[in-house]
Each structure stands twice: as C-alpha cells, then as structure tokens.
Amino acid sequence: MGEPVWEFEVDLKALRKQRGMTQEQVALAAGITQSHYSLIERGLISPTMRTVQKLADALEVDFRELLPGL
C-alpha cells in the first residue's frame, strides 16, 4: 500500500517566489527532480506526506503551512 497523497490549497509558486527561489533550487533542497516539483506546483499531481515535509523543509516553513486543513 502506498503513502497517502495530499491536496494542496497553498500557492507553492507564490511561497517559492517570496523566498526568492527557483523551482530547481526548491527541488534540489527537497531531494526531488525539478520536473516533479513543477507538476506539484502546477497542481497536476498531489505530493505524498513525505514530499510535503521535504518541501516545507526546503521552503523553511512548518509543514502545517502547506496543509492548513490539518
């Protein structure tokens, strides 16, 4: 059984730009590919909880900021 995925209600692009980061920089810091990050940012795929935590770490925010409904 796979890890659950989460729907984002947060504008990742705006958050990334606020931090002055490129997609490539966030992806590298999160340990995912830039293309994977792009798909998440555009809402084409939903990340796993593990990826949400990695993105939160890369963007230096609490993971709950990325999942406000929790």
Backbone as XML, in Angstrom:
<?xml version="1.0"?>
<chain id="A" units="angstrom">
  <residue number="1" name="MET">
    <atom name="N" x="0.845" y="-1.183" z="0.000"/>
    <atom name="CA" x="0.000" y="0.000" z="0.000"/>
    <atom name="C" x="0.888" y="1.243" z="0.000"/>
  </residue>
  <residue number="2" name="GLY">
    <atom name="N" x="0.580" y="2.217" z="-0.847"/>
    <atom name="CA" x="1.397" y="3.416" z="-0.968"/>
    <atom name="C" x="1.103" y="4.445" z="0.109"/>
  </residue>
  <residue number="3" name="GLU">
    <atom name="N" x="1.972" y="5.410" z="0.169"/>
    <atom name="CA" x="1.815" y="6.508" z="1.122"/>
    <atom name="C" x="0.674" y="7.419" z="0.666"/>
  </residue>
  <residue number="4" name="PRO">
    <atom name="N" x="-0.109" y="7.981" z="1.603"/>
    <atom name="CA" x="-1.219" y="8.843" z="1.190"/>
    <atom name="C" x="-0.722" y="10.114" z="0.511"/>
  </residue>
  <residue number="5" name="VAL">
    <atom name="N" x="-1.546" y="10.646" z="-0.350"/>
    <atom name="CA" x="-1.226" y="11.909" z="-1.017"/>
    <atom name="C" x="-2.143" y="13.001" z="-0.463"/>
  </residue>
  <residue number="6" name="TRP">
    <atom name="N" x="-1.734" y="14.246" z="-0.628"/>
    <atom name="CA" x="-2.452" y="15.373" z="-0.055"/>
    <atom name="C" x="-2.730" y="16.414" z="-1.119"/>
  </residue>
  <residue number="7" name="GLU">
    <atom name="N" x="-3.897" y="16.981" z="-1.062"/>
    <atom name="CA" x="-4.249" y="18.070" z="-1.966"/>
    <atom name="C" x="-3.712" y="19.377" z="-1.389"/>
  </residue>
  <residue number="8" name="PHE">
    <atom name="N" x="-3.033" y="20.133" z="-2.197"/>
    <atom name="CA" x="-2.525" y="21.426" z="-1.756"/>
    <atom name="C" x="-3.562" y="22.511" z="-1.955"/>
  </residue>
  <residue number="9" name="GLU">
    <atom name="N" x="-3.711" y="23.341" z="-0.946"/>
    <atom name="CA" x="-4.539" y="24.533" z="-1.060"/>
    <atom name="C" x="-3.657" y="25.771" z="-1.015"/>
  </residue>
  <residue number="10" name="VAL">
    <atom name="N" x="-2.354" y="25.543" z="-0.934"/>
    <atom name="CA" x="-1.386" y="26.626" z="-0.808"/>
    <atom name="C" x="-0.786" y="26.923" z="-2.178"/>
  </residue>
  <residue number="11" name="ASP">
    <atom name="N" x="-0.571" y="28.185" z="-2.454"/>
    <atom name="CA" x="0.054" y="28.590" z="-3.706"/>
    <atom name="C" x="1.569" y="28.428" z="-3.563"/>
  </residue>
  <residue number="12" name="LEU">
    <atom name="N" x="2.068" y="27.268" z="-3.973"/>
    <atom name="CA" x="3.502" y="26.999" z="-3.843"/>
    <atom name="C" x="4.348" y="27.981" z="-4.636"/>
  </residue>
  <residue number="13" name="LYS">
    <atom name="N" x="3.869" y="28.375" z="-5.794"/>
    <atom name="CA" x="4.639" y="29.304" z="-6.619"/>
    <atom name="C" x="4.841" y="30.624" z="-5.888"/>
  </residue>
  <residue number="14" name="ALA">
    <atom name="N" x="3.783" y="31.138" z="-5.283"/>
    <atom name="CA" x="3.897" y="32.406" z="-4.553"/>
    <atom name="C" x="4.843" y="32.259" z="-3.364"/>
  </residue>
  <residue number="15" name="LEU">
    <atom name="N" x="4.735" y="31.160" z="-2.649"/>
    <atom name="CA" x="5.602" y="30.915" z="-1.500"/>
    <atom name="C" x="7.057" y="30.808" z="-1.937"/>
  </residue>
  <residue number="16" name="ARG">
    <atom name="N" x="7.280" y="30.092" z="-3.032"/>
    <atom name="CA" x="8.646" y="29.941" z="-3.566"/>
    <atom name="C" x="9.211" y="31.289" z="-3.978"/>
  </residue>
  <residue number="17" name="LYS">
    <atom name="N" x="8.405" y="32.091" z="-4.668"/>
    <atom name="CA" x="8.880" y="33.395" z="-5.132"/>
    <atom name="C" x="9.139" y="34.345" z="-3.969"/>
  </residue>
  <residue number="18" name="GLN">
    <atom name="N" x="8.322" y="34.264" z="-2.914"/>
    <atom name="CA" x="8.554" y="35.072" z="-1.713"/>
    <atom name="C" x="9.926" y="34.791" z="-1.129"/>
  </residue>
  <residue number="19" name="ARG">
    <atom name="N" x="10.371" y="33.584" z="-1.299"/>
    <atom name="CA" x="11.666" y="33.185" z="-0.757"/>
    <atom name="C" x="12.798" y="33.415" z="-1.759"/>
  </residue>
  <residue number="20" name="GLY">
    <atom name="N" x="12.463" y="33.918" z="-2.935"/>
    <atom name="CA" x="13.478" y="34.217" z="-3.940"/>
    <atom name="C" x="14.137" y="32.978" z="-4.508"/>
  </residue>
  <residue number="21" name="MET">
    <atom name="N" x="13.392" y="31.875" z="-4.590"/>
    <atom name="CA" x="13.948" y="30.609" z="-5.051"/>
    <atom name="C" x="13.386" y="30.222" z="-6.414"/>
  </residue>
  <residue number="22" name="THR">
    <atom name="N" x="14.168" y="29.488" z="-7.165"/>
    <atom name="CA" x="13.706" y="28.912" z="-8.425"/>
    <atom name="C" x="13.114" y="27.534" z="-8.137"/>
  </residue>
  <residue number="23" name="GLN">
    <atom name="N" x="12.394" y="26.996" z="-9.106"/>
    <atom name="CA" x="11.885" y="25.633" z="-8.966"/>
    <atom name="C" x="13.039" y="24.663" z="-8.756"/>
  </residue>
  <residue number="24" name="GLU">
    <atom name="N" x="14.091" y="24.856" z="-9.486"/>
    <atom name="CA" x="15.250" y="23.968" z="-9.385"/>
    <atom name="C" x="15.853" y="24.002" z="-7.981"/>
  </residue>
  <residue number="25" name="GLN">
    <atom name="N" x="15.948" y="25.186" z="-7.389"/>
    <atom name="CA" x="16.512" y="25.308" z="-6.039"/>
    <atom name="C" x="15.643" y="24.595" z="-5.000"/>
  </residue>
  <residue number="26" name="VAL">
    <atom name="N" x="14.322" y="24.769" z="-5.105"/>
    <atom name="CA" x="13.418" y="24.103" z="-4.158"/>
    <atom name="C" x="13.509" y="22.597" z="-4.336"/>
  </residue>
  <residue number="27" name="ALA">
    <atom name="N" x="13.470" y="22.165" z="-5.581"/>
    <atom name="CA" x="13.527" y="20.730" z="-5.863"/>
    <atom name="C" x="14.822" y="20.113" z="-5.335"/>
  </residue>
  <residue number="28" name="LEU">
    <atom name="N" x="15.939" y="20.764" z="-5.582"/>
    <atom name="CA" x="17.233" y="20.265" z="-5.118"/>
    <atom name="C" x="17.246" y="20.174" z="-3.594"/>
  </residue>
  <residue number="29" name="ALA">
    <atom name="N" x="16.765" y="21.218" z="-2.929"/>
    <atom name="CA" x="16.733" y="21.221" z="-1.463"/>
    <atom name="C" x="15.786" y="20.157" z="-0.912"/>
  </residue>
  <residue number="30" name="ALA">
    <atom name="N" x="14.741" y="19.844" z="-1.659"/>
    <atom name="CA" x="13.760" y="18.849" z="-1.223"/>
    <atom name="C" x="14.132" y="17.426" z="-1.647"/>
  </residue>
  <residue number="31" name="GLY">
    <atom name="N" x="15.150" y="17.303" z="-2.486"/>
    <atom name="CA" x="15.572" y="15.975" z="-2.925"/>
    <atom name="C" x="14.647" y="15.343" z="-3.952"/>
  </residue>
  <residue number="32" name="ILE">
    <atom name="N" x="13.992" y="16.191" z="-4.747"/>
    <atom name="CA" x="13.134" y="15.693" z="-5.830"/>
    <atom name="C" x="13.602" y="16.347" z="-7.126"/>
  </residue>
  <residue number="33" name="THR">
    <atom name="N" x="13.109" y="15.858" z="-8.240"/>
    <atom name="CA" x="13.506" y="16.462" z="-9.513"/>
    <atom name="C" x="12.733" y="17.754" z="-9.742"/>
  </residue>
  <residue number="34" name="GLN">
    <atom name="N" x="13.278" y="18.601" z="-10.577"/>
    <atom name="CA" x="12.610" y="19.856" z="-10.908"/>
    <atom name="C" x="11.302" y="19.579" z="-11.623"/>
  </residue>
  <residue number="35" name="SER">
    <atom name="N" x="11.276" y="18.553" z="-12.460"/>
    <atom name="CA" x="10.043" y="18.252" z="-13.186"/>
    <atom name="C" x="8.957" y="17.760" z="-12.230"/>
  </residue>
  <residue number="36" name="HIS">
    <atom name="N" x="9.333" y="16.975" z="-11.227"/>
    <atom name="CA" x="8.372" y="16.524" z="-10.215"/>
    <atom name="C" x="7.828" y="17.729" z="-9.440"/>
  </residue>
  <residue number="37" name="TYR">
    <atom name="N" x="8.741" y="18.613" z="-9.034"/>
    <atom name="CA" x="8.310" y="19.812" z="-8.311"/>
    <atom name="C" x="7.353" y="20.647" z="-9.172"/>
  </residue>
  <residue number="38" name="SER">
    <atom name="N" x="7.670" y="20.808" z="-10.426"/>
    <atom name="CA" x="6.829" y="21.594" z="-11.326"/>
    <atom name="C" x="5.418" y="21.026" z="-11.406"/>
  </residue>
  <residue number="39" name="LEU">
    <atom name="N" x="5.313" y="19.708" z="-11.484"/>
    <atom name="CA" x="3.994" y="19.073" z="-11.530"/>
    <atom name="C" x="3.195" y="19.347" z="-10.255"/>
  </residue>
  <residue number="40" name="ILE">
    <atom name="N" x="3.872" y="19.310" z="-9.117"/>
    <atom name="CA" x="3.206" y="19.600" z="-7.846"/>
    <atom name="C" x="2.776" y="21.065" z="-7.805"/>
  </residue>
  <residue number="41" name="GLU">
    <atom name="N" x="3.688" y="21.959" z="-8.164"/>
    <atom name="CA" x="3.394" y="23.398" z="-8.112"/>
    <atom name="C" x="2.216" y="23.760" z="-9.019"/>
  </residue>
  <residue number="42" name="ARG">
    <atom name="N" x="2.114" y="23.096" z="-10.149"/>
    <atom name="CA" x="1.015" y="23.384" z="-11.084"/>
    <atom name="C" x="-0.265" y="22.622" z="-10.746"/>
  </residue>
  <residue number="43" name="GLY">
    <atom name="N" x="-0.215" y="21.822" z="-9.698"/>
    <atom name="CA" x="-1.404" y="21.102" z="-9.265"/>
    <atom name="C" x="-1.763" y="19.906" z="-10.126"/>
  </residue>
  <residue number="44" name="LEU">
    <atom name="N" x="-0.805" y="19.422" z="-10.895"/>
    <atom name="CA" x="-1.066" y="18.287" z="-11.774"/>
    <atom name="C" x="-0.927" y="16.943" z="-11.059"/>
  </residue>
  <residue number="45" name="ILE">
    <atom name="N" x="-0.148" y="16.946" z="-9.978"/>
    <atom name="CA" x="-0.055" y="15.765" z="-9.123"/>
    <atom name="C" x="-0.106" y="16.223" z="-7.677"/>
  </residue>
  <residue number="46" name="SER">
    <atom name="N" x="-0.495" y="15.323" z="-6.808"/>
    <atom name="CA" x="-0.516" y="15.608" z="-5.372"/>
    <atom name="C" x="0.683" y="14.928" z="-4.722"/>
  </residue>
  <residue number="47" name="PRO">
    <atom name="N" x="1.369" y="15.634" z="-3.840"/>
    <atom name="CA" x="2.549" y="15.058" z="-3.190"/>
    <atom name="C" x="2.161" y="14.111" z="-2.058"/>
  </residue>
  <residue number="48" name="THR">
    <atom name="N" x="3.081" y="13.208" z="-1.736"/>
    <atom name="CA" x="2.915" y="12.377" z="-0.546"/>
    <atom name="C" x="3.228" y="13.238" z="0.676"/>
  </residue>
  <residue number="49" name="MET">
    <atom name="N" x="2.855" y="12.739" z="1.841"/>
    <atom name="CA" x="3.152" y="13.470" z="3.072"/>
    <atom name="C" x="4.657" y="13.650" z="3.243"/>
  </residue>
  <residue number="50" name="ARG">
    <atom name="N" x="5.415" y="12.643" z="2.860"/>
    <atom name="CA" x="6.879" y="12.750" z="2.948"/>
    <atom name="C" x="7.391" y="13.891" z="2.073"/>
  </residue>
  <residue number="51" name="THR">
    <atom name="N" x="6.842" y="14.012" z="0.866"/>
    <atom name="CA" x="7.264" y="15.090" z="-0.032"/>
    <atom name="C" x="6.816" y="16.442" z="0.502"/>
  </residue>
  <residue number="52" name="VAL">
    <atom name="N" x="5.647" y="16.506" z="1.110"/>
    <atom name="CA" x="5.187" y="17.755" z="1.729"/>
    <atom name="C" x="6.199" y="18.202" z="2.787"/>
  </residue>
  <residue number="53" name="GLN">
    <atom name="N" x="6.654" y="17.255" z="3.611"/>
    <atom name="CA" x="7.635" y="17.598" z="4.641"/>
    <atom name="C" x="8.938" y="18.073" z="4.012"/>
  </residue>
  <residue number="54" name="LYS">
    <atom name="N" x="9.378" y="17.417" z="2.948"/>
    <atom name="CA" x="10.611" y="17.835" z="2.268"/>
    <atom name="C" x="10.468" y="19.234" z="1.671"/>
  </residue>
  <residue number="55" name="LEU">
    <atom name="N" x="9.303" y="19.512" z="1.091"/>
    <atom name="CA" x="9.065" y="20.849" z="0.522"/>
    <atom name="C" x="9.033" y="21.905" z="1.615"/>
  </residue>
  <residue number="56" name="ALA">
    <atom name="N" x="8.399" y="21.583" z="2.730"/>
    <atom name="CA" x="8.356" y="22.520" z="3.856"/>
    <atom name="C" x="9.765" y="22.828" z="4.347"/>
  </residue>
  <residue number="57" name="ASP">
    <atom name="N" x="10.585" y="21.793" z="4.463"/>
    <atom name="CA" x="11.978" y="21.997" z="4.882"/>
    <atom name="C" x="12.719" y="22.863" z="3.876"/>
  </residue>
  <residue number="58" name="ALA">
    <atom name="N" x="12.535" y="22.581" z="2.598"/>
    <atom name="CA" x="13.219" y="23.344" z="1.551"/>
    <atom name="C" x="12.794" y="24.809" z="1.550"/>
  </residue>
  <residue number="59" name="LEU">
    <atom name="N" x="11.514" y="25.061" z="1.828"/>
    <atom name="CA" x="10.980" y="26.422" z="1.827"/>
    <atom name="C" x="11.081" y="27.086" z="3.200"/>
  </residue>
  <residue number="60" name="GLU">
    <atom name="N" x="11.621" y="26.335" z="4.158"/>
    <atom name="CA" x="11.819" y="26.813" z="5.531"/>
    <atom name="C" x="10.517" y="27.296" z="6.161"/>
  </residue>
  <residue number="61" name="VAL">
    <atom name="N" x="9.483" y="26.457" z="6.047"/>
    <atom name="CA" x="8.200" y="26.718" z="6.693"/>
    <atom name="C" x="7.775" y="25.463" z="7.447"/>
  </residue>
  <residue number="62" name="ASP">
    <atom name="N" x="6.888" y="25.634" z="8.401"/>
    <atom name="CA" x="6.310" y="24.488" z="9.091"/>
    <atom name="C" x="5.416" y="23.753" z="8.097"/>
  </residue>
  <residue number="63" name="PHE">
    <atom name="N" x="5.468" y="22.437" z="8.090"/>
    <atom name="CA" x="4.681" y="21.685" z="7.102"/>
    <atom name="C" x="3.201" y="21.993" z="7.218"/>
  </residue>
  <residue number="64" name="ARG">
    <atom name="N" x="2.736" y="22.421" z="8.386"/>
    <atom name="CA" x="1.316" y="22.755" z="8.554"/>
    <atom name="C" x="0.910" y="23.970" z="7.722"/>
  </residue>
  <residue number="65" name="GLU">
    <atom name="N" x="1.882" y="24.805" z="7.362"/>
    <atom name="CA" x="1.599" y="25.934" z="6.473"/>
    <atom name="C" x="1.218" y="25.441" z="5.077"/>
  </residue>
  <residue number="66" name="LEU">
    <atom name="N" x="1.732" y="24.293" z="4.701"/>
    <atom name="CA" x="1.425" y="23.729" z="3.390"/>
    <atom name="C" x="0.135" y="22.920" z="3.409"/>
  </residue>
  <residue number="67" name="LEU">
    <atom name="N" x="-0.310" y="22.554" z="4.598"/>
    <atom name="CA" x="-1.525" y="21.758" z="4.767"/>
    <atom name="C" x="-2.419" y="22.424" z="5.813"/>
  </residue>
  <residue number="68" name="PRO">
    <atom name="N" x="-2.955" y="23.588" z="5.493"/>
    <atom name="CA" x="-3.702" y="24.343" z="6.503"/>
    <atom name="C" x="-4.950" y="23.642" z="7.025"/>
  </residue>
  <residue number="69" name="GLY">
    <atom name="N" x="-5.458" y="22.650" z="6.332"/>
    <atom name="CA" x="-6.657" y="21.960" z="6.768"/>
    <atom name="C" x="-6.421" y="20.906" z="7.850"/>
  </residue>
  <residue number="70" name="LEU">
    <atom name="N" x="-5.150" y="20.632" z="8.172"/>
    <atom name="CA" x="-4.861" y="19.581" z="9.174"/>
    <atom name="C" x="-4.993" y="20.115" z="10.571"/>
  </residue>
</chain>
